[in-house]
Amino acid sequence: MNIQIKTKTNLISFLKENNIDVSEWGKQGHKSIDNLLAELQEEDCVIKTEAIREISIAVINIENKGKLLFEESQRMKNGFIRQRNKLPREKIKQNEEVIEAAHRCLKEEVNLQVEDFTIIKASKTPKVYIKESASYPNLKTRYLHYDIFVSTDKLPNENFTTKENGEEHDPVDIHYWTWITKNNIFEKYFETATDEIIILGTNSLFPYLEESSKFFFNKLILEEDLKLKIYYESDNENFNQSLTVDTKNSDNRTSFTTLQAHKDRIKGTTNTSGLKNDIVNRIGKPELQEKVAQRIKVQQINLRLPINVIKADNKVWYTFVSNKLPTISDYYLVENEQLLSHINSYIEHYTESQTGKVFLSNTGEELIQLYDRDIIPRGIFPRKSFYTTDFKRYSIWGFVFNRKGELLLHQRSQKTKDNRLLWDKSIGGYVDIQDSSTYQTAQRELIEELFLPEAEYTPFLKEDIGKFNNYGDLDFEKRPEVEFKSAFKRLNKNEWIMFRATDRKGNPLTVDRVSERRMIDDKNNITLKRTVFISDVYLFIAPPKYMDTPEQMKDLVKLSEKSGAAEDHKIISVDKLRDWIEEEESKQKASETFTDDLLYINLELRSLLERFSEFINYVF
C-alpha cells in the first residue's frame, strides 16, 4: 500500500519514524529531502508502507551504427560531478505509459524530438531489483526496470554533452555522453583493476565473458600482479534458474540448454578448451604461459547463487536473478559501506573460507549426490565437501571372491587423499549421478578398479573381462543354494556372478555408518575426518582361473597397480583376515594397517562373508 505524503513535515516525520538516516542527503551529489518530496508530488515515485521507495524506470537502449549511448557522468547545478556509467533512463510517473517516459527522457536529457528517433521495442513486464538508493542513501528502493530499444541517426558520432531540459527542481545541469560497443560496457567494469578481478556468477555476462580472452590477455600482461578469478554456475543452479527465466513472462527468455552452452564455453569441455586456455594460448612463450595461468582461476561454484557479483579491486557491482536473466547493463555499483561489507563477506565465504571453498570444483573433478540425514537427495557437490557428518553420500561396497571362496583385498594407493596405503575391501565407490541403480555402480566400480584404472566404464565390456550375471538378492530362504548348482553349470568360462547382499530378515543390505578417514597432508601429518556413508553391499564371484591363485590375481589387477590406482592386492580367506586383524590389534597397529571400514566389516559383516564363502565352496 502507498503512503500519502503531501508536505515536507510529513516526509521528515515518516523518515524519522522509520529510522532512515538522511545526514548524507543533499551532499556530494546525493539528492535532498526536497528532491524526494518533489518526486512524490510529481508522482515519479511512491513510498510503500514497509518504508520502501518504489520507482518504475524506462531504461533506454539507443543504438546508432551498432553502438549504444552511455551516460558517463552528470554535472550537477552545484558543480559536483556525479559518475553514472549507465544507459539513459527516466522515471515513469504514476499512470504514465512506459513509452511516454521514454519520450520524456529522450527530449529532456538527450535533446531529441519525437521525429528524431524510432522506438523498436518496449518490454511489457519489468525486471525487479531491491537495493539501497544511490540518490538517497539508507532508503531502500524497489526498482521496476522496463527496457526500451531505440534507433536514431540524429546524434553526434563522437562524445557529446547535452543540457538538462527537465523540471526546474532537477539538480542535474549537464549530461556527458559516449558511444560504446556492448563489449566496451563489459570492459569498463575492469579497466581500472590492477590487483584482483572476481566474477561470481557468469550467466548475466553472456555472451561477453565468452569473448573476453583478448581483453583479459592484454590486462594480465599489462598488470603483472593482477589475479583473475571466475566462478561459474553449476548444473543445479542453471536448472533452477531456467525454471524462472525460461518462461513466457521473461523478456530475454533463456533455456537450460543455452545456459549449459555458456557454461561449457567458460569452463571448457576438454583439457585444451575454455576461457582460461583461450587466454593462455594467446601467449607465445611457454614459460610466460605458465606464469599467467597461475594467476587465473576458473571454477564451478556448487552452492546457490542469490546474487551475481563483479569485483574489480575495491569496486563491487551486483545484480539479481529473478524471473528474468539479468544482462550486462543490470549491475549496480555498491556505494553503501554496510552493503559493501556484506557483499565482500559473501564473496569471501563462497570463494575463500573453509566453509564455502570446499564446494568449488575444477573441470573434471568428481561430483556426487549429497543426501541428508533422512537419506533424501539434496544436490550434487564435490567429493571433497563430504568430510563431515552433517550429511551423507551414497556408495557401494563390493566383495569379490574367487572360486575357492577366498576374498580379494586391495591396499589403497600412495596417491589417494585419504586412508593412504591401508588395506580395504575388494572394491568401493560413490554412486554416480548418471547411474540408473547401485547395481550399475557396483559393476562399474569392479570394472574400473580392477581392469580399467585409466579409462571409464561402459556397458560394452571387453571379451577378456567377461559378462555379468546378476542373480539379484542373495536370500537362501527364498531360493535354496542347491538351485544355484545347476544354474552356475550353464555359465561360460568368462562369466561373473553377482548378488545383492541381504540382512538377516532378507531385506537388501545397506550399511549406514560414520566412517573415519585418515588424511595425510604434504608434510605427512595425519588427521582424522569423519564422514557418513550409505553403502549398498554386493557380492561377486570371479570366473574360473581369473584369481584362483595369487599369480592369476596379480595378472588380473596388473593395470590397476601399474597405474597407481591401487598399491597392492591379495586374496585371503575370511578366517585368515580375522586372524590378521586380531594380530595387528594386539600390536595396536590395526588403525595403521586397515581402513575403518574393513575393521567394521570384520566385526559386523564377517558372518555374511563366511556364509558366502561356504556357499561358493558348496556350489563349486
N, C-alpha and C positions, 0 to 999 in steps of 0.2 A: 504494500500500500504506500502511496505517495504522501509525504509530509507537506502540508501547505505552509510555506514561509513567505511572508509578504514584506517584512521590514528587516532592517539591519539588526535591530534589537532582538527580533525573533531569532534570527540566524545565529547571532552571538550566543544567545541563551541555549539554543539547541546544541551548538558545538561544545559549550562548557558542560552541559548535562551528559554528553556522551564522551567526555574526557578526550576530546580531539585537540591536540596541541597546535596552535596556529602561530607560534612565535616566529616561524620561518616564512610565513606568508607575506607577500609584498616585498621580499628581499631577494637579491641575486637571481632575478629572472622568474621567481615564483609569483603566481598571481595572488591577489589580495582578497579579503572578505568582500570588498565592494565588487570585485570581478565576479565572485561566486554568486552574490546577490543578483547582479545583472543577468548572469546566465539563467538563474531560476526565474526571474521576472520575464525574460525573453523566451523562456521555455527551451533553452539549449540543453538543459539537464533537469533531472528531478532528484529529490532526496527520498530514499526509502525509509520505512520505519526502523529498519535494522541499522540505521546510520550509514548507509551506503549511497554514494552518489552514483546515479545511473545515467549513462550518456550513450546515445547512438551516434555513430560516426560513419560518414561516407569516405572510404579510402580510395583515392583517385589514382588509377594506373594510366598515366598519359604517355602514349607511345608515339615516337617520331623516328622513322628510319631505323627501327629495331632497337631503339634505346628508350629508357624510362626517365621521366623527370623526377628529380630527387631534391628535396629541400635540405640543404646542408646546415643552414642556421637562420636565425632571425635577429634583427636588431630591434630592441625594444625602444619605446619612446623615451625612456630614461637613459638610453645609451648602452645598456647592457646587451652583450652578445649571447644569445641562447643557442646552444648546439641542438640540432634537430635530427639530422640523418634519417629522415623518414620520407615516405611518399606523401604528396599533398593530401590533406584531409580536412573535413568540415563537419562540425556538429550538426546533427539532424534535429530540428525543433520538434516539439510535440505536435502531432497531427500533420507533420510535413512529410511529403514523399521523399524517398531516397534521391530520386533524380533532381528534385528541387534543391536539395542541399548540395548536390554535385555542381549544379549550375551556379549556385552562390559562391562556392569555393573557387571555381574557375574564373568567375567575374571579380571577386574581391581580392583574392590572393595572387592569381596568375595573370589577371588583367585580360582575360579572353571574353569576347562577346559570344552569344549563343550561336551565331553563324560561323564562328571560327573553329568549331570542333564538332566531332561526331561521337555520340555515345554508342559503343559497340555492344556492350553487355552490362547488366546490373544484377547483382545477386539478390535473391529474394529472402534468403534466410541469413542471419548474421553468424559470425564467429564470436564466441563469448569469452571474455577474459575478465578476471577479477584481480586487481592489484592496487597498490597504493598509487595515488595520483602523482604524476611528476609536477603538475602545476600547483597542486595543493597538498603539500607534504602531510602525512599522517591521516589523510582522508581516503578511506578505502573506496575504490571506484569500480563499478561493473561496466565494461566497455562492450558494446554491441557493434561489431565492425561489418559494414556492407561494402563489398568490393565493386567498384565502378571502373570499366575499361573504356578509355577514351583515345581517339586518334585525332591528331591535328598537325598541320604544317605551317601554322601561323606564329610559331615561337622561334627565337634565335637558335642557331645550331650550337652556339658556344655558351659558356656560363653566362648568366644574366641575373639581374635583380628586378624586383617589382615593388611598388609601394602599396601597402595595405589600404584597400578601399572599403573597409568594413565599417562597423559601428564606431562611433566616436570614443566609446569607453574601451575599445580594444587596445591592449597595451603594445601590440606589435606595430612597428613602423615600416621596416624593410624586410623583404624575403630574399634570401640568396639561393639561387637555383643552379643545378648542374645536370647534365645528361650522363647517364651511366648505363652500361650493359648490365644484365642481370648478374653476370659473373662479378662485375665490379661491386655490386651490393654484397655479395659473398665475401670478397676480398677485403672490403672496408672494415669488417669485424676484426681482422687480424693484422692490418697493415702496420700498427704501431708495436706489435708484440716483439719482445726481444728475449724473454725468459721462458715462457710456457704458454702453450695453446692447449686447451682442453675442450673437446666436443663430447658432450654426454647426451646420446640420442641423436641419430643421424637422419631419421625419416623426414624431418622438417627441412633438411638441407638438400633433398632430392630435387634436381639431378646435379646440382653444382658441386657437391662434395666429390661425386664420382669423377668429375672432370677437372679436379683441382691439383693433379700431380705436378704440373708445370709450375703453378703458383707456389706450392709448398716446397718444391725442389729449390726454386730461387730463394725462398725465405730461409730455408735451412742452410743454404750455402752462405748467404749474407750474414745470418745471425748464428755464429758458431756455438753459442751456448743455448740456443732455443731447443726446447723439447716439445714434440707434438704427440698428444695423447687423444686417441679417438676410441670411443666406446659405442658400439652399435647394438641395436635391439636384437633380442633372441627370437626364436621361432614362437615361443609362448607369447611374447609381447607383441610381435607382429600380428599374430592371430587375434589377440584381444583387441588391438587397435582396429583391425579390419572389420570387426563386428560393429564398430561405430562409424568408421569413415567410409565403409563400402555400402552406403545406403542411398536411397533416392533423395534424402534430405541433405546430402553432402555436395556442396558446390564443386569441390575438387575430389570427386569420388575416386578412391584408391583401393584396389583389391589386395588381398593377401599375397597373390602371385606377384604383383608389382612390387610390394614391399620386400618380398623374398629376393626378387631380382636385384633390387637396390642393395640389399644386404650382401648378396653374393659378389657384387662388384666392389664393395668396400673391403670385405674380408678376404676375397679370393676363393676360388673353388679348387685350386691346385697350389703346390708349393711355389709356383712362379707367377701367380696372378694376385690380384688385389691391389688396393691403393698403395700400401707400403712398398710392394715390389715395383709398382709403376713409378713411384718417386725415386727409389734407389736405382732403378735401371736407367735413369736419365744421367747418372754419374758415370763417367768413363773409367776412372781409376778404381780398381778393386779395393785397395786399402782405404780409399775415401768412402766407398760404398759401405764398408763395414762400420766405419765411424758414424756415418749418418744414420744407418739402420739402427744403431744402438740408441739413437735419440728419438726414434719413432716407436710408438706403442699403439697397436690396433687390436682391440679385444672385444669379445662379446660380453655384454652385461646381462646376467640371467635373473635379475631382480626386476620388479615392476618399476616403470619409469613414470612418476607422476608429472614431472616437468622435463623438458629438454633444455639444456644449458650450453652456452658458449662462454668460454673464459679465455681472455687474452691478457696475460699478466694480471693486473688488478681490476680490469674491467670485466663485468659479467652481464650477460643478457640471458633472458629466459623466455620460454613460451610453453603453452599448454596444448595437449592433445585432447580434444573434446569429441564432438560428433563431426568435426572437420579436421582433416590433417593440416596443421599449420604449415606455412610456407616461409621462405627466407625473409620475407618482409614482416613477419608476425612476431619477431623477437623484440623484447623490451629491455632497455638498459636499466640496470638496477642502480638506483640513486639513493635509496633509503639505507642507512647504515645497518639498521636492525635486520632488514630483509637480506642485505648483502651477507651479513654474518650467518643467517640461516642457510642461505644457498651455498655458501662456501663450506659450511658444515655438512650439508647434503652431498656435495661433490667429494669431500674427504671421506665420508662414510662409505660411499659407493665404490670408491676407487683406491683408497689408501689404507683405511683402517682394517684391523684384523677381522672385524665382523663382516664388513661388506666385500672386502677384496677377495675372499675365498669363493665368491660367486661369480668372479670374472673367469672367462675361459679363452684360450687361444684356438686358432683354427686347427681342427683335427683332434682337439682334446676330448677325452671321453666324457659324455654326458649321460646321466642315468636318472631314472624316475625316483622322486622322493615320495615317501609315504609318511603320514602322520602316525601317532601312537595307536590309532584305531585301524591302521592298515588301509587308509583311504589315500589314493594317489593325489598329490598336491602340486606337482610340477616337475620340470626337468632341470637338473642342476649339475654342475661339475662334480666329478668323483671326489675331489679334494675337500669339498664342503661338507662331507658326511662324517668327519671325525668328531662326532658329538652324539649325545644321547637324546637330543631334542626331537629327532625324527629318525625314520628308518629307511633302509634300502633293501630292495628285493634281490635275491641271488639264488643260485643253486649250489648244492653240494653233490658231487658225483664220486661214487666209489667204484673203481674199476678192478675187476677180478680176472685172473686167468683161469684156465680150465682145471687147475689144481686147487682152486679155492683160495689162492693167495691174493693179497691186496697190494695194489700199486700205490706207493707214496712218492711225493716229489719234494725236493728241497728247494725252497724259494730262492729266486735269483739274487745275485750280488747287486743287481741293478735296481731292484724293486724299492719302493719308498718305505714300505712297512714290512715287518716280520722277515727281514733280510736273513737268508741262509738258515731259516728254521724249517724243520720237516713238517709237512702238511698233508692233508687228504689228497686223493688222486687228482681231482680237478675241482675247480670252483670258479664262479664268475657272476657278474651282475646281469640281471635281465635287461636286455637291450630294448630300447623303446620301440623297435620295429619287430621284436619277437612276438609271434602270434600266441605263444604259450611258453611255459617253462620247459616243456618237452623240447621245443626247438632250442631254447637256451642251453639245455644240457647237451644236446647233440653238437651244437655249435662250439661249446667250450671244449668238449672232448677232441673235436677235430682241430681246433685252433691250438690247443695246448700241447697236443701230442704230435700232430702231423704238420700243421701249417703255422708255425710260430711267426712267420714274416708275412703272412697273407690273411685274407679274410675268408670266412666260411661261406660256402654256397651250398644249396641243396644238391648240387650235381657233384657228387664225390668221385674222386679218382677210383679206378678199379682196384688198385692195390690197397686202398684204405678200407674199402668194403661197404656193406649195406647195413642199415639199422633195421632191426626187427623190434618194434615196440609192442610189448606184451601187456602194457597198462599196469594197473595196480597189482602189487605182489601181496595176495591175500590167500593163503593156503586153505582157509575155511571155505572160501567161495570156489577155489579151483585147486584141487589137491595136486601136490607136487608130482605125483606119478603121471599125470596127464602131460607134463612137460617133456617126459622122456621121449615119447613118440613125436611130439611137435619138434623138438630140437634135432631129431634124427634126420628130418627133412631139410635142414638148413644146408646151404652151400658152405664151402670151407672158409669163405671170407665174410661171413655174415655175423654182425654184432647182435648181442641180446641186450635188451634194455627194459628195466622195470621202474615204476614209481614206487618208492618205499611207502609202507603204511605203518600206522601206530598199532597199539595192542587192540584197539577197537575196530581196526580195519579201515580207518579213515586215512586219506593221503597225508603223509608225514611232512609237516612244515615246522622247522625249528625257528623260534622267535627268542633271540637272546642278545645280551650285551657282550660284545667281543672286545678283548683288549689287544691293541696293535702296538708292537714295538717300533717306534720311529727312530731312525738314526740320521743325524744331520751330517754335514760335511766334516765336522770335527770329531765324528764318532761318538757324540753324546747321545745317550739313549733316553727317550721319554716315552711314557705310555699314554696312548689316547684310546678312548672308549667310543665304540660305535655300535649301533643296533642293526642287526641283520634279521631279515625274514628269509629263510632258506628252504626251498623245496628240495627234497632228498631223492636222488636217483641212484640206481644200481646197474652196473654194466658187467657183461661177461664178454671178454675178447674172443675172437675166433681162435681156433686151434693153431698152435705154433706161432702166434703173434707175440706172446710174452710168457710162454710156459717155462722158459729158462731165463736166467739173468742175461745171457748173451742175446737171446731173441728180444727181450725187453729193451736192451741197450740199442739194438739196431732200430727198434720201433721209434724210440724217442731221440734219436741222434740229432735230428734237425732242431728239436727244442733245446737241447743242451748246447749245441754248437752256436746257436743264435743268442744264447744267454737268457732265453725265456724262463728256463729253469736251470738250477746249478747241478742237480743230480736227481736220480730216481733209484728206487729199489722196490723189489717185490718181497713181501713178508707175510707170514701167517698172522691171523688176528691174535693168536696166543702169544706169538713172539713179539708182536707190537706191544701188548700189555706188559710183557716182561721187560722190554727195553725201557718203556716209560717208567716202570717201577724202579728200575736200576738208576735212571737219571734222577728220579725224585729222591732216592736215598742219598745221592750226592748233592742234592739241592741244585741241580742243573737242568731240571725239566723245562723251566721257562726260557732257558737259553738254548734249548735243543728243539723244542716242539712249539708249534703255534698254540695259542689259547684255544682255538677251535679243535685241534687234534686232541688236546688234553680233555676237552669237554666230550668229544666223540668217544674216547676210551672209557669214560665214566658212564655216559648216558645212552650211547648207541652201540656199545660193544655187543650186547645180546643180538641186536639186529644183524650186525656184521657176522657174528658167529653162526647165526641161523642161516644166513645166505651162503656162507662158505660151506656149511654142511649140505645145503641144497645142491650146490654145484657138484660136490663130491658124489652125491646120490644120483643125479641125473646123468652125469658123465662117467 
